[in-house]
Amino acid sequence: MSERQLISETQESQQTSDFEAALLGILVPQSNSVEDQTLNEVQCLQYERECNKCSAFFQTDSILQICCDICVRSECIQRERHASGSNLSKQAEKMVARSNQILRPVQVGDNVTVPIPSVDRGRGDPRNLLCIVLEHDQTNDQFKLGSKDGILNGSYSRNQFTFSPIHSFALQDTNTLVELSVREAARQQSIGDGQGFLKCACKTGCVRKTCKCVKSNVLCNSRCHDSLSCHNK
């Protein structure tokens, strides 16, 4: 067999195999490619709907979605806020119930002690102010307290004072015509001048009532007018 005959037979066999492969592709289509194409068409399908809340049109790939994404997020935020508020209310109720179990209940006419902040009293003054319960607002659980020198400003909750077993004074001993602060009430019962010290800066000898010390009927001390001599010592 010559070389030309071998080349011609090789070409004929290659053409025959190519023809058979083309014929097989026409008769038996590739199923995988058709399925992939159908799946892509389904995934790209979009629905245009009108939102049931804001009446705005939106596009979605879900046939069950009836609200736009903005309304869905807004509804989730409102739901979380409502849950947070209800949880805070439950926590507050638990704290109030626990406080009522620990603290002893008081009635109108009971003596109580109110702590005096360190900035509202002198160094030698008592740490607590003796008061009496005047009123009890059961709706808000607030108490109105009074001392011998007057009624204290504002209302107090039960955890802001302590019950006193010693009954020192009654309701008629309270001055109900005057309303004052805790600092003023502490100053009235102080052995000194209450919070801080009075001092003046007079340079005229502290003779007239323009001097703070003379006006308050107290003697000048070493802090007054740079320790200069005066007539109020």
C-alpha positions in Angstrom: 0.0 0.0 0.0 1.4 3.3 -1.0 1.6 6.4 1.1 -1.1 8.3 -0.8 -3.6 5.5 -0.2 -2.9 5.6 3.6 -3.5 9.4 3.8 -6.8 9.1 1.8 -8.1 6.3 4.0 -7.3 8.3 7.2 -9.1 11.3 5.8 -12.2 9.3 4.9 -12.4 7.7 8.4 -12.1 11.1 10.1 -14.9 12.5 8.0 -17.1 9.5 8.8 -16.6 10.0 12.6 -17.3 13.7 12.3 -20.5 13.0 10.4 -21.7 10.4 13.0 -21.0 12.8 15.9 -23.0 15.6 14.2 -25.9 13.2 13.5 -25.9 12.0 17.1 -26.1 15.6 18.4 -29.1 16.3 16.2 -31.0 13.2 17.1 -30.3 13.2 20.9 -30.3 16.8 22.3 -28.3 17.5 25.4 -30.7 17.5 28.3 -28.4 19.3 30.8 -28.2 22.4 28.7 -32.0 22.6 28.3 -32.6 22.2 32.0 -30.1 24.9 32.9 -31.7 27.3 30.5 -35.2 26.7 31.9 -33.9 27.2 35.4 -32.3 30.5 34.5 -35.5 31.7 32.9 -37.4 30.8 36.1 -34.9 32.6 38.4 -35.0 35.7 36.3 -38.8 35.9 36.4 -39.9 39.1 38.2 -43.4 40.1 39.5 -44.6 43.7 39.7 -47.0 44.2 42.6 -48.7 47.0 44.6 -47.8 47.2 48.3 -50.8 46.7 50.6 -49.6 49.4 53.0 -48.0 52.2 51.1 -49.6 51.5 47.7 -46.2 51.7 46.0 -45.3 49.4 43.1 -42.3 47.1 43.6 -40.7 44.2 41.9 -40.2 40.8 43.5 -39.3 37.3 42.6 -41.7 35.8 45.1 -45.3 35.3 44.3 -46.3 35.4 48.0 -44.8 38.8 48.9 -47.5 41.4 49.3 -45.5 44.3 50.9 -42.5 46.2 49.7 -39.1 45.8 51.5 -39.4 49.2 53.2 -42.7 48.3 54.8 -41.4 44.9 55.9 -38.4 46.5 57.6 -40.6 49.2 59.2 -42.9 46.5 60.6 -40.0 44.6 62.0 -38.6 47.7 63.7 -42.0 48.5 65.3 -42.3 44.9 66.5 -38.9 45.1 68.1 -39.6 48.4 69.8 -42.9 47.1 71.2 -41.1 44.0 72.6 -38.4 46.2 74.2 -41.0 48.4 75.8 -42.9 45.5 77.2 -39.7 43.9 78.6 -38.7 47.2 80.3 -42.2 47.4 81.9 -41.9 43.8 83.2 -38.4 44.5 84.6 -39.7 47.7 86.4 -42.6 45.7 87.9 -40.1 43.1 89.2 -37.9 45.8 90.7 -40.9 47.4 92.4 -42.1 44.1 93.8 -38.6 43.2 95.1 -38.3 46.7 96.7 -41.7 46.3 98.4 -40.6 43.0 99.9 -37.3 44.5 101.3 -38.5 47.9 102.5 -40.9 48.1 105.4 -44.3 49.8 104.6 -44.9 53.2 106.3 -48.1 55.0 107.1 -49.1 58.7 107.5 -47.7 59.9 110.8 -44.7 57.6 111.0 -41.3 59.1 111.7 -38.6 58.5 109.0 -35.0 59.7 108.4 -33.9 61.3 105.1 -30.2 61.1 104.3 -28.6 64.5 103.9 -26.1 64.7 101.0 -22.6 65.7 102.0 -22.7 68.8 99.9 -25.8 70.0 101.8 -24.5 69.7 105.4 -21.6 70.9 107.4 -18.9 68.6 108.8 -20.3 68.6 112.3 -24.0 68.3 111.3 -26.0 65.1 111.5 -26.1 62.8 108.5 -29.9 62.3 108.5 -32.9 64.6 108.8 -35.7 63.5 111.0 -39.1 63.8 109.2 -42.7 62.7 109.4 -44.9 61.2 106.6 -47.6 63.8 105.8 -49.2 62.3 102.6 -49.1 59.1 100.6 -50.0 59.1 96.9 -50.9 55.5 96.4 -51.4 55.9 92.6 -47.7 56.8 92.0 -46.4 55.4 95.4 -45.0 58.8 96.4 -44.7 60.3 99.9 -44.8 63.9 101.1 -42.5 64.5 104.0 -42.2 67.3 106.6 -39.7 68.3 109.3 -40.1 70.6 112.3 -39.1 73.6 110.2 -41.4 73.0 107.2 -42.5 70.7 104.4 -39.7 69.3 102.2 -39.9 70.2 98.5 -41.0 67.5 96.0 -42.1 64.0 96.6 -40.1 61.0 97.8 -40.2 57.3 96.8 -40.0 54.6 99.5 -36.3 53.9 98.8 -35.3 57.5 99.5 -35.9 57.4 103.3 -35.7 54.9 106.2 -38.3 54.0 108.8 -37.5 55.3 112.3 -38.8 53.2 115.2 -38.4 56.2 117.5 -41.5 58.4 117.4 -40.0 61.8 118.2 -42.7 64.2 117.0 -46.3 64.2 115.7 -48.1 65.8 112.8 -49.1 68.9 114.8 -45.4 69.6 115.5 -44.7 70.2 111.8 -44.7 73.7 110.4 -47.0 73.3 107.4 -46.9 76.9 106.4 -43.3 76.8 105.1 -41.9 74.8 102.2 -38.1 74.3 102.1 -35.3 72.2 100.7 -33.3 69.5 102.4 -30.3 71.8 102.6 -32.3 74.6 104.3 -33.9 72.1 106.7 -30.4 70.7 107.5 -29.2 74.3 108.1 -32.1 75.0 110.4 -31.2 72.0 112.6 -27.4 72.5 112.4 -25.3 73.4 115.4 -23.3 75.8 113.1 -24.1 77.6 109.9 -25.0 74.5 107.9 -23.2 73.8 104.7 -20.0 75.8 104.2 -18.8 78.8 106.2 -19.8 82.4 106.1 -17.0 84.9 105.3 -16.8 88.4 104.3 -14.4 90.6 102.4 -15.1 93.9 104.1 -12.4 96.6 104.4 -14.3 99.1 106.4 -14.1 97.3 109.8 -17.3 95.2 109.6 -19.5 97.8 111.3 -22.6 98.1 109.1 -25.0 95.4 107.9 -23.5 95.4 104.4 -21.1 92.9 106.0 -22.4 89.3 105.6 -21.2 88.3 109.1 -22.8 91.3 110.8 -26.1 90.7 108.9 -26.1 87.0 109.9 -25.3 87.9 113.6 -22.1 85.8 113.5 -18.5 86.8 114.4 -15.9 87.2 111.7 -13.3 84.3 111.5 -9.9 83.9 110.1 -11.2 83.5 106.6 -12.8 86.9 106.5 -11.1 90.0 104.8 -7.6 88.3 104.7 -7.4 88.2 108.6 -7.5 92.0 108.9 -8.7 93.6 112.1 -12.3 94.5 112.5 -15.0 95.4 115.1 -16.9 92.1 114.7 -14.7 89.8 116.7 
